[in-house]
Amino acid sequence: PQGTRDYSPKQMAIRETVFNAIITCFKRHGAEVIDTPVFELKETLTGKYGEDSKLIYDLKDQGGELLSLRYDL
């Protein structure tokens, strides 16, 4: 959807270094790694968590689908 971005190889190298340091620290303390999208179809999100307009930020993709940012992560 519109509003997402690409990272260059240099930017990704920096991101990977930072994320690896964070993940290593978290794992050392018993955390587990997950990876989920930051947005979801609004219909799915409101079905899971109810309609609380203060917590849901709506987006609209170029195809007309209504998306929302996931606030729970």
Buried (B, 14 or more C-beta within 10 A) or exposed (E): EEEEEEEEEEEEEEEEEEEEEEEEEEEEEEEEEEEEEEBBEBEEBBEEBEEEEEBBEEBEBEEEEEBBBBEEE
